[in-house]
Structures are given as structure tokens and as C-alpha cells.
Amino acid sequence: MKRRIVMSMLAGATLLATSVLGASPARSADVPAEFGTDWHDPITAAPPITEPSGKSCQVTVAEAQFRDFTPYKGTYTPPEGCGDRWSKVVLRMDGKVKGRQYDRLGYLHVGGVEIFRTSTPEPSPDGIEWSVEKDVTRYSDTLRRGQDVEMLIGNVVDDTYTGVIDVKVMLTFYAGRAAEATGGPVATLDNPAATPDRVLTLQDGTLTTPRNSERIVAEVYATGSGGGCEEFWYLSAPDPAPYSCKAAGGPYREVQIKVDGRLAGIAAPFPHVWTGGWSNPFLWYVVPGPRAFDVKPIEYDLTPFAGILNDGRPHRVEVSVVGVPEGQSGWSAPVNVLVWQDAKSTQVTGKLTAHRVGDLANSSTYTPGSEHRVDTEGGHRLTVAGYVDTSHGRVATTVRRALSNTSVHRWTDGENLDALDATWTDALSVTVDGHGPARTTRTERTYTMDGTITLGAGDRLRTVLTLGDHAAAVTSYGDRRISWSRLDDTYTGDAAWTMNVPRDQRKAVGTTSERYRLHGSDGCYDRSLTSVQGVLTEDNRGC
């Protein structure tokens, strides 16, 4: 099976929206028998960013056409007329491309800080347009000063791949003061408006924090990409197995962060599927997979290490991915560090009081047969705790994280059948104990992937796939629950096309859908989308 040629060839509450949210679904009579030369612009069921009332200001951050791997470089100047404290800052990227092109991975850096990571949709011959929005309030410290800007969506344009990626990135600033996080838990992706005082990047692999730091969070934009096997790391098989992507330890991956060589955080990577993935671009032309256009960073609470980091010296910070074959590239993991300072102290001292690392479990068992099979079970646990002595008393932070992964991978000789059923869980608990009841935030994320590729007679390829991005979060003071939320973002697709024929003879068909449900103490959101042969046929909103 020629899946390695066909799959995408790339060289995380943050929410995204598209420019076609108001589009009306088509009638069944308007749905063609197969894909044509044009289709509906990309659309997602996720909610748009809410806009505060009052005055706003806009700044263009980048405007470029990407034809190769030359980054756009420019400058950023803060807005005039909206002050230097904002209730919210929203990034919007508008893109357009036409012709033929693979999916591509991109980033945007402002002052060296990665504020946005994305991938692109694959275009129709007639051209598509799409938009992505992201709440970037947490980077306000960086945005208060003039900065250098670098953006890149690496691309190849030649006689075959003709799509030039044309993008414009704007920032909208809403005047006012964002919610402060003093005295509470660390800011999370579910609370992006809790703005840190400083946003730092690593310098030659080291971090130097302000000496009065009382809360420290690292964020890592971890993506497996590059067109090689680590883009599809969840399908890799141990060495004895006759499969095209090999990894001695199988498909278990874990993103780790270390401080001065000591393990400080663990996380399950999100199993991104870009818009050419699973051998079938017809799955993604209208509805992308979860997080495809707006990659969420992994967060690590490093506050237990604040007593060590606050000595004014540089400390080595390293990110690595467990399970990647030695010497094999394919992972990108840029790091930002968010810091909250004690304004009434010149130095915050403290101590790391607990550091318990569980045994890393990773078992991949290969079973040969007419249908080859690899069963994988993996997991890890980490507990770190420490305290800081602040101007408002001693504050202790305990971080517990537990990861698990189970998967069953089946395939036949030649990989004409290739199937995976996998689940990842990432359970995080952060307890902050100062004056009064302890505040605990528990978040459990679950990622699911259940798909099958078959290559049948006449080179007819079919992919059936379900992806899930699920999360449940609860925050409590002592025994009293003060907030909760539950996310269920599920994508389903079924598409088929004929390989090794001219584009107009592929006879491609596909039905894709997404349902995004978010409910909790702040309200409810529910939206469902369905597309058939590239035509939007359903757009329903609940709640």
C-alpha cells in the first residue's frame, strides 16, 4: 500500500473559528455525486472568541505569501489609543490558497515568543479561504513593547504543487484590565485571560526567572511533523513487526520537561491529524480534525521549582519526547515560560519538598499472522511539591500528573488494511495551599482515535475515522466546588477515492462531521456540522 506517499507531507481553552460561520447548509438536491473542483471553505464547530464591549484597536502583525521555507520577518508596534493593559487580545489569521498543495505547518513568533502554531487546509483548484482566531491575552507582557516578528508556513511551489499560501495576521486589543490570577491557581488554557507578569523564552537552553517569581508555568507547542514517521507516531511498530514505520519501543510517546536534569513535568502529546492525514485529504477539505488549525501548547506547572529557579542564575530546561527512535527527527517543541511575580517582594524563596517519579510503563507486543497486530499499554506518574515564602505568606503547590495509553494496531501484508484503535489520558491535579482552604484544579484530558484504511480493487482507497478531544475540569476550595466544565469535541469521517489516476478521475466521495459540546458552570455551547462531497449539509446549534 502506498500510504506513506499519500499521507500528509508536512515539511490545544484556546478556540478557533472560521470566516464562514454564517454559511447556510445546502439542500440534499445540491449535493453532487462526487467531489468537483471546488468545495466549501474550511469550517469548524468550535465556538468563536467572545469579544468584550468597549474600545478596541487593531494591529497588523504579518502579511505574507509563502512559496518556500523563507520566513517572513517584520516588526510589531503596540497599538495606540487602547493603553497598555487590555481585557483581551485576539489573534486572527486569514488565509487563502488555490491550486494543488499539501498541508503545511506554521508558526508565528513575536519577540521570540511563539504565540501561534498552525497547519493549513489543502486547497481546491478554484481556491479556498479560511480564518483562525486565538485568545492571546496571556502574551500581553510581550505585546506591550515593540518586537521583531517572524512567521513561517514552510511551502513548496513548483510545476506540480502550485498553491501559494497567502496569509494576514491581525491582533485586536480590547481596552481594560484582564482578570488577574494573584492568589489563585496557575493560568490554564481554560482560563487564558489570567495574564502573567512576564513571558520568557529559553536562552541557549537555559531559563533565568525574576527573583520574585511566585508562580511559573512552562508551555510547549509539541508537534510531530516533517513528513516522516513521527508525524504518524501513534502507528509506529516495534522492530520485529513488518511495518513501514518502526520504533523500538512502539508507539508510546510522552513529552517531558526537565529542570537541571531533574524530571519536572510529563504529558501525553495530542495525536494531531493534519489535513492530508490518514491517506485521505477528502476527509478534511471542509471539516478539519480537532486542533489542526490552532495547536494548543502543553502546560507544565513548575511552581514547585520556584525556590530553586529564583536564585538569579540560569537553569537548564530541556524538553524531550520519550519513544522517538535515536537519531530520528520529526518533533518540534518550542518553549515559553509564563511568570507571575510578587510585587511586594524583591526575592521569593522556597524549597522543593517532594519529587516522586513512578516507573515508566511501556509494553508493545507484536503478534504475527495474516493480520498483524501490535498491542500497546503505557503510562507514567509524577508528583512534585514545593513552597514559596511570599509577602502574603507561605504558599505550597502540589502537582500530580498521571498518563496512560492503550492501543491496538492491525494491518495486513502490504498494509492494504491498516487500522488503529487508541486512547490517551492525561490527568492533572494542581493544589495551591496558602491562607484559607486549599484550592485544587483537576483536569482530565482524553484523546481517542479509531480508524481503518483499506485499499481494495481498482486502487480504491477508503478511510473511516473517528477522533475525539475530551476534557473534564473541576476547581474547588476545600470541599466546595466553585467551577466545572466538560468538553466533547468529536470528528467522524468516511471518504473514498481512486488512487493512481488523474485528479478528475478520482471519483472521490466523503461524509464528514464534527460535534463540539462544551458545558459547565459558565454555560453551554453545542454545535454540529456535516459535509457531503465538499458541500455543507448540516449546521445545527443546541443549548
Wavefront OBJ file of the C-alpha trace (Angstrom):
o trace
v 0.000 0.000 0.000
v 1.402 3.384 -0.991
v 0.126 5.148 2.132
v 3.469 6.712 3.041
v 3.400 8.587 -0.280
v -0.198 9.697 0.039
v -0.323 10.727 3.691
v 0.173 14.386 4.529
v 3.595 15.796 3.672
v 4.234 18.438 6.302
v 7.855 19.770 5.963
v -4.664 22.961 22.054
v -9.407 26.834 26.200
v -7.999 28.413 23.002
v -10.762 28.382 20.453
v -10.783 28.756 16.700
v -13.429 29.966 14.302
v -13.765 30.333 10.549
v -14.910 33.081 8.257
v -17.930 31.040 7.170
v -19.734 30.639 10.486
v -22.880 32.126 8.985
v -22.989 29.861 5.936
v -26.289 28.112 5.232
v -26.371 24.335 4.710
v -27.156 23.087 1.217
v -30.246 21.101 0.285
v -29.735 17.414 -0.467
v -30.542 18.094 -4.111
v -27.492 20.379 -4.305
v -25.031 17.689 -3.197
v -23.015 16.320 -6.153
v -22.403 12.620 -6.682
v -18.663 13.165 -6.127
v -16.177 15.914 -5.306
v -15.774 18.540 -8.012
v -13.122 21.215 -8.475
v -14.351 23.387 -5.629
v -15.862 22.871 -2.194
v -16.995 24.695 0.905
v -14.369 26.752 2.721
v -12.966 25.056 5.856
v -15.241 25.359 8.879
v -15.102 24.173 12.471
v -17.806 23.657 15.088
v -15.789 25.264 17.902
v -17.199 28.496 19.381
v -15.835 31.859 18.264
v -13.896 34.078 20.642
v -16.161 36.298 22.723
v -15.489 39.992 22.228
v -15.580 42.408 25.183
v -17.572 45.590 24.857
v -15.861 48.956 24.682
v -12.974 50.385 22.744
v -10.735 48.197 20.594
v -7.625 48.720 18.454
v -6.166 46.622 15.628
v -2.586 45.996 14.565
v -1.350 44.026 11.548
v 1.366 41.643 12.720
v 2.244 39.837 9.497
v 1.159 39.786 5.866
v 2.939 37.363 3.567
v 2.793 34.875 0.714
v 4.622 31.633 1.484
v 6.191 29.872 -1.506
v 9.212 28.225 0.150
v 10.912 27.969 3.525
v 11.913 31.617 3.779
v 10.363 33.140 6.918
v 8.532 36.434 6.885
v 10.325 38.960 9.068
v 8.861 42.244 10.212
v 8.270 44.410 13.247
v 5.419 44.797 15.692
v 4.390 48.105 17.273
v 1.860 48.207 20.140
v -1.488 49.837 19.359
v -2.159 53.488 20.081
v -5.309 54.579 21.859
v -6.044 51.418 23.867
v -3.497 51.848 26.668
v -1.071 49.087 27.647
v -3.452 46.955 29.743
v -6.081 45.006 27.853
v -9.107 42.974 28.887
v -8.492 40.668 25.928
v -6.192 40.326 22.932
v -7.409 38.246 19.979
v -5.270 36.985 17.112
v -6.937 36.381 13.762
v -5.240 34.801 10.781
v -6.969 35.000 7.393
v -5.622 32.681 4.724
v -6.278 31.772 1.115
v -4.760 29.297 -1.328
v -5.743 27.670 -4.613
v -4.400 25.066 -6.986
v -2.670 21.985 -5.631
v -0.793 21.899 -2.346
v -0.054 19.698 0.642
v -0.909 20.653 4.202
v 1.834 22.746 5.791
v 2.839 23.534 9.374
v 3.497 27.094 10.506
v 4.343 29.321 13.452
v 4.279 32.981 14.484
v 6.898 34.428 16.833
v 6.689 37.893 18.397
v 9.818 38.899 20.269
v 10.948 35.283 20.129
v 7.752 34.096 21.861
v 5.701 31.567 19.944
v 2.156 32.910 20.172
v 0.582 30.774 17.440
v 1.177 27.412 15.792
v -0.994 26.211 12.946
v -1.381 23.934 9.965
v -3.107 24.667 6.682
v -6.006 23.144 4.735
v -5.404 21.615 1.323
v -6.941 23.754 -1.438
v -9.383 23.153 -4.245
v -8.271 24.026 -7.797
v -10.644 27.012 -7.649
v -9.326 28.204 -4.282
v -10.395 28.334 -0.627
v -10.287 30.865 2.191
v -10.218 30.226 5.913
v -9.719 32.043 9.210
v -8.443 31.098 12.653
v -8.908 33.014 15.892
v -6.996 32.607 19.138
v -7.112 34.338 22.518
v -3.530 35.537 23.106
v -4.167 37.690 26.180
v -1.625 35.655 28.128
v 1.159 37.145 25.963
v 0.306 40.750 26.925
v 3.732 41.287 28.511
v 5.401 40.606 25.155
v 2.889 42.747 23.258
v 3.433 45.886 25.362
v 6.726 46.606 23.595
v 7.913 46.866 20.019
v 9.182 43.468 18.862
v 10.671 41.611 15.950
v 8.198 39.315 14.173
v 8.942 36.034 12.441
v 6.382 33.859 10.710
v 6.820 30.789 8.565
v 4.493 28.357 6.847
v 7.048 26.239 5.036
v 5.879 25.528 1.495
v 6.974 24.163 -1.870
v 5.731 25.679 -5.111
v 6.702 24.112 -8.432
v 5.075 22.773 -11.600
v 3.115 20.182 -9.573
v 2.393 21.909 -6.283
v 1.090 25.288 -7.302
v -0.609 26.601 -4.160
v 0.873 29.812 -2.771
v -0.261 30.302 0.843
v -1.394 33.900 1.317
v -1.989 34.988 4.933
v -2.624 38.078 7.010
v -2.429 38.133 10.815
v -4.145 40.811 12.890
v -4.268 41.454 16.631
v -7.304 43.136 18.175
v -6.779 44.760 21.577
v -9.722 45.458 23.871
v -9.077 48.289 26.322
v -9.393 47.471 30.010
v -7.727 45.208 32.515
v -7.689 41.443 32.148
v -8.525 39.171 35.042
v -5.594 38.870 37.405
v -4.587 35.497 38.805
v -2.998 36.640 42.076
v -3.626 34.258 44.928
v -5.329 31.654 42.730
v -4.234 28.678 40.673
v -1.987 28.889 37.676
v -3.473 30.171 34.467
v -4.604 27.369 32.239
v -5.789 27.015 28.682
v -9.285 27.026 30.141
v -8.596 30.471 31.654
v -6.378 32.273 29.128
v -7.274 35.740 30.469
v -5.329 35.177 33.717
v -2.337 37.115 32.425
v 1.198 36.552 33.707
v 3.541 39.415 34.562
v 6.322 38.124 32.335
v 6.620 35.868 29.308
v 10.103 34.394 28.900
v 11.880 32.212 26.370
v 14.863 29.952 26.853
v 18.304 31.374 26.136
v 20.684 28.687 24.872
v 18.562 26.106 26.650
v 18.543 27.937 29.971
v 15.956 29.897 31.954
v 16.580 32.812 34.311
v 13.463 33.846 36.212
v 12.904 37.100 38.123
v 13.941 36.555 41.746
v 10.454 37.392 42.997
v 8.619 34.792 40.890
v 5.823 33.101 42.823
v 4.172 31.141 40.026
v 5.923 29.623 36.983
v 4.265 27.768 34.095
v 6.031 26.392 31.026
v 4.110 25.844 27.800
v 5.377 23.637 24.985
v 3.958 23.607 21.442
v 4.789 19.941 20.806
v 4.058 18.581 17.327
v 5.238 15.508 15.498
v 5.710 16.574 11.899
v 8.068 16.736 8.963
v 6.520 14.200 6.625
v 8.342 11.289 8.261
v 7.159 8.562 10.588
v 6.994 10.787 13.685
v 4.102 12.629 12.050
v 2.212 9.344 12.494
v 3.952 8.270 15.712
v 0.792 6.556 17.001
v 1.117 3.985 14.171
v 4.785 3.047 14.692
v 5.520 -0.618 15.413
v 8.369 -2.345 17.300
v 11.300 -3.740 15.343
v 10.087 -7.356 14.849
v 6.901 -6.181 13.153
v 6.851 -5.923 9.308
v 5.527 -2.367 9.217
v 6.776 0.677 7.318
v 7.234 2.908 10.399
v 9.433 1.420 13.110
v 10.211 2.414 16.680
v 11.939 0.004 19.056
v 9.543 0.824 21.895
v 6.435 1.036 19.744
v 4.034 3.998 19.575
v 4.117 5.255 23.185
v 5.157 8.901 23.294
v 5.484 11.217 26.268
v 6.608 14.854 26.289
v 8.884 15.510 29.253
v 10.359 18.710 30.655
v 13.390 18.716 32.953
v 14.908 21.397 35.169
v 18.649 20.984 35.737
v 18.342 17.372 34.641
v 15.510 16.574 37.058
v 12.142 15.500 35.664
v 9.741 18.403 36.268
v 6.730 17.536 34.111
v 5.199 14.824 31.930
v 2.376 14.986 29.390
v 0.641 12.986 26.681
v 1.067 14.611 23.253
v -2.122 15.325 21.361
v -2.456 12.967 18.352
v -2.793 15.674 15.706
v -4.077 14.668 12.291
v -3.279 17.283 9.669
v -5.437 17.867 6.618
v -3.789 15.292 4.387
v -3.646 12.628 7.075
v -4.801 9.030 7.075
v -4.190 8.733 3.337
v -7.271 10.756 2.556
v -7.426 14.537 2.037
v -11.132 14.193 1.194
v -11.758 13.677 4.907
v -10.574 17.187 5.753
v -11.443 19.554 2.908
v -14.352 21.125 4.821
v -14.099 19.973 8.451
v -10.556 19.700 9.883
v -9.584 17.391 12.724
v -9.549 18.776 16.275
v -6.751 21.312 16.910
v -5.467 21.097 13.334
v -5.587 24.864 12.707
v -4.798 26.006 16.253
v -2.232 23.854 18.032
v -2.617 24.113 21.808
v 0.517 24.084 23.938
v 1.073 21.535 26.680
v 1.256 23.225 30.087
v 3.600 22.296 32.939
v 3.286 23.900 36.363
v 6.868 24.480 37.506
v 5.906 26.455 40.634
v 7.262 23.723 42.980
v 10.686 24.509 41.479
v 10.395 28.282 42.089
v 12.605 28.130 45.187
v 15.361 26.658 43.006
v 14.798 28.849 39.957
v 14.651 32.169 41.859
v 18.362 32.349 42.700
v 19.087 34.734 39.818
v 21.169 32.182 37.929
v 20.411 30.456 34.608
v 18.972 26.959 34.938
v 18.963 24.321 32.248
v 15.487 23.485 30.889
v 15.128 20.620 28.421
v 12.160 19.148 26.561
v 12.328 15.649 25.120
v 9.914 13.115 23.661
v 10.046 9.587 25.034
v 9.855 6.832 22.421
v 11.384 8.610 19.422
v 13.991 6.343 17.792
v 17.518 7.546 18.489
v 18.757 9.971 15.872
v 15.324 10.376 14.279
v 13.956 13.872 13.842
v 10.369 14.926 13.461
v 9.361 16.672 16.686
v 9.187 20.392 17.306
v 8.822 21.595 20.909
v 9.374 25.355 21.420
v 9.052 26.573 24.997
v 7.554 29.709 26.549
v 7.656 30.355 30.301
v 4.902 32.362 31.992
v 5.787 34.040 35.301
v 3.693 35.722 37.984
v 5.695 37.955 40.352
v 5.241 39.058 43.954
v 5.181 42.842 43.549
v 5.871 43.407 47.255
v 8.991 41.241 47.402
v 12.412 41.599 45.824
v 13.076 37.889 46.235
v 10.775 34.943 46.826
v 12.496 31.999 48.435
v 11.251 28.457 48.740
v 12.006 24.783 48.557
v 11.164 21.675 46.570
v 9.608 19.370 49.173
v 8.539 16.299 47.179
v 9.656 14.675 43.942
v 8.230 11.236 43.237
v 8.681 9.657 39.809
v 6.781 6.476 39.063
v 8.141 3.732 36.841
v 7.572 4.356 33.141
v 5.370 1.544 31.821
v 5.641 0.803 28.106
v 4.764 -2.540 26.584
v 4.228 -3.129 22.860
v 3.545 -6.731 21.919
v 3.669 -7.857 18.304
v 1.520 -10.814 17.230
v 2.160 -12.132 13.690
v -0.497 -13.597 11.438
v -2.470 -12.956 8.280
v -3.487 -9.820 10.146
v -0.509 -8.444 12.035
v -1.195 -6.859 15.427
v 0.571 -4.673 17.965
v -0.985 -4.189 21.416
v 0.415 -1.271 23.408
v -0.015 -0.260 27.017
v 1.906 2.596 28.556
v 1.760 5.073 31.373
v 3.651 7.200 33.860
v 3.100 9.125 37.111
v 4.834 12.144 38.601
v 4.266 14.129 41.794
v 6.187 17.303 42.619
v 5.564 19.695 45.509
v 7.188 22.796 46.883
v 6.540 26.065 48.651
v 7.399 29.735 48.256
v 7.541 32.332 51.019
v 5.789 35.390 49.626
v 4.781 38.791 51.002
v 1.349 37.294 51.654
v 2.645 34.200 53.433
v 3.826 30.719 52.583
v 2.130 29.144 49.585
v 2.565 25.430 48.857
v 1.896 23.923 45.441
v 1.477 20.214 44.717
v 1.292 18.952 41.124
v 0.236 15.394 40.336
v 0.089 14.006 36.815
v -0.795 10.553 35.542
v -0.626 9.402 31.908
v -1.935 6.291 30.187
v -2.097 4.988 26.632
v -3.670 1.852 25.193
v -3.825 0.980 21.511
v -4.450 -1.893 19.140
v -2.850 -1.592 15.694
v -3.809 -4.098 12.975
v -2.612 -4.401 9.398
v -2.171 -6.900 6.576
v 0.802 -7.573 4.319
v 1.334 -4.617 2.036
v -0.678 -2.513 4.521
v -3.741 -2.753 2.310
v -5.601 -2.877 5.604
v -4.296 -0.537 8.297
v -6.319 0.098 11.455
v -5.801 1.711 14.854
v -7.960 1.963 17.962
v -6.197 4.104 20.605
v -6.903 6.093 23.760
v -4.683 8.502 25.678
v -5.463 10.012 29.093
v -3.651 12.859 30.833
v -4.896 13.557 34.375
v -3.529 16.666 36.109
v -4.165 17.919 39.645
v -2.769 21.218 40.958
v -3.336 22.120 44.612
v -2.399 25.576 45.918
v -2.418 25.832 49.713
v -1.916 29.207 51.357
v -4.174 31.095 53.730
v -7.670 29.628 53.895
v -8.905 26.454 52.191
v -6.662 24.802 49.627
v -7.652 25.389 46.020
v -7.463 22.367 43.725
v -7.976 22.196 39.981
v -8.332 18.744 38.459
v -8.294 18.317 34.700
v -8.553 15.009 32.870
v -7.992 15.025 29.144
v -8.838 12.037 26.968
v -7.861 11.708 23.313
v -9.287 8.955 21.111
v -8.557 7.685 17.606
v -10.425 4.846 15.910
v -9.776 4.432 12.203
v -9.336 1.994 9.328
v -7.737 2.403 5.901
v -8.466 -0.183 3.222
v -7.110 -0.409 -0.311
v -9.360 -2.538 -2.499
v -9.854 -3.499 -6.109
v -9.043 -0.879 -8.705
v -6.852 1.044 -6.220
v -9.972 2.225 -4.432
v -8.894 3.616 -1.057
v -11.356 4.148 1.801
v -10.758 5.690 5.210
v -13.231 5.531 8.097
v -12.107 7.534 11.128
v -13.354 8.928 14.445
v -11.285 11.370 16.521
v -12.100 12.644 19.996
v -10.780 15.535 22.090
v -12.399 15.335 25.526
v -11.727 17.136 28.815
v -13.321 17.447 32.233
v -12.195 20.097 34.736
v -13.253 20.879 38.299
v -11.949 23.613 40.615
v -12.721 23.510 44.322
v -11.932 25.403 47.515
v -11.612 22.768 50.163
v -14.687 20.582 49.747
v -16.680 23.241 47.877
v -16.805 23.047 44.086
v -16.633 26.536 42.576
v -16.448 25.782 38.842
v -16.593 22.891 36.410
v -16.581 22.249 32.681
v -16.788 19.357 30.241
v -15.647 19.337 26.624
v -16.572 16.763 23.980
v -15.212 17.528 20.516
v -15.786 14.568 18.178
v -14.915 14.299 14.490
v -16.157 11.458 12.240
v -15.348 10.852 8.594
v -15.820 8.298 5.840
v -14.205 9.034 2.460
v -13.053 7.067 -0.586
v -11.148 7.842 -3.781
v -9.302 6.084 -6.593
v -5.530 6.285 -6.434
v -3.039 6.494 -9.310
v -5.402 8.203 -11.749
v -5.638 11.840 -12.914
v -7.342 14.172 -10.467
v -10.560 14.399 -12.479
v -10.915 10.598 -12.449
v -10.658 10.001 -8.700
v -14.437 9.710 -8.198
v -13.947 10.906 -4.638
v -16.783 10.855 -2.120
v -16.813 11.691 1.543
v -19.054 12.466 4.504
v -17.506 14.280 7.449
v -18.962 15.726 10.617
v -17.989 17.381 13.871
v -19.924 17.930 17.075
v -18.439 20.335 19.617
v -20.100 20.356 23.046
v -18.855 22.484 25.940
v -20.905 22.887 29.078
v -20.309 23.730 32.712
v -20.733 26.378 35.351
v -20.250 29.142 32.753
v -22.996 27.918 30.428
v -23.450 25.655 27.430
v -22.389 25.516 23.766
v -23.359 22.812 21.276
v -22.826 22.855 17.515
v -22.901 20.131 14.840
v -21.587 20.270 11.263
v -21.852 17.789 8.388
v -20.418 17.977 4.884
v -21.021 15.618 1.946
v -18.811 15.693 -1.164
v -17.485 19.057 -0.003
v -20.934 20.620 0.461
v -22.055 21.777 3.908
v -25.338 19.965 4.571
v -25.829 20.497 8.309
v -25.103 23.336 10.716
v -27.121 22.877 13.904
v -26.736 24.697 17.201
v -28.054 23.412 20.501
v -28.298 24.744 24.080
l 1 2 3 4 5 6 7 8 9 10 11
l 13 14 15 16 17 18 19 20 21 22 23 24 25 26 27 28 29 30 31 32 33 34 35 36 37 38 39 40 41 42 43 44 45 46 47 48 49 50 51 52 53 54 55 56 57 58 59 60 61 62 63 64 65 66 67 68 69 70 71 72 73 74 75 76 77 78 79 80 81 82 83 84 85 86 87 88 89 90 91 92 93 94 95 96 97 98 99 100 101 102 103 104 105 106 107 108 109 110 111 112 113 114 115 116 117 118 119 120 121 122 123 124 125 126 127 128 129 130 131 132 133 134 135 136 137 138 139 140 141 142 143 144 145 146 147 148 149 150 151 152 153 154 155 156 157 158 159 160 161 162 163 164 165 166 167 168 169 170 171 172 173 174 175 176 177 178 179 180 181 182 183 184 185 186 187 188 189 190 191 192 193 194 195 196 197 198 199 200 201 202 203 204 205 206 207 208 209 210 211 212 213 214 215 216 217 218 219 220 221 222 223 224 225 226 227 228 229 230 231 232 233 234 235 236 237 238 239 240 241 242 243 244 245 246 247 248 249 250 251 252 253 254 255 256 257 258 259 260 261 262 263 264 265 266 267 268 269 270 271 272 273 274 275 276 277 278 279 280 281 282 283 284 285 286 287 288 289 290 291 292 293 294 295 296 297 298 299 300 301 302 303 304 305 306 307 308 309 310 311 312 313 314 315 316 317 318 319 320 321 322 323 324 325 326 327 328 329 330 331 332 333 334 335 336 337 338 339 340 341 342 343 344 345 346 347 348 349 350 351 352 353 354 355 356 357 358 359 360 361 362 363 364 365 366 367 368 369 370 371 372 373 374 375 376 377 378 379 380 381 382 383 384 385 386 387 388 389 390 391 392 393 394 395 396 397 398 399 400 401 402 403 404 405 406 407 408 409 410 411 412 413 414 415 416 417 418 419 420 421 422 423 424 425 426 427 428 429 430 431 432 433 434 435 436 437 438 439 440 441 442 443 444 445 446 447 448 449 450 451 452 453 454 455 456 457 458 459 460 461 462 463 464 465 466 467 468 469 470 471 472 473 474 475 476 477 478 479 480 481 482 483 484 485 486 487 488 489 490 491 492 493 494 495 496 497 498 499 500 501 502 503 504 505 506 507 508 509 510 511 512 513 514 515 516 517 518 519 520 521 522 523 524 525 526 527 528 529 530 531 532 533 534 535 536 537 538 539 540 541 542 543
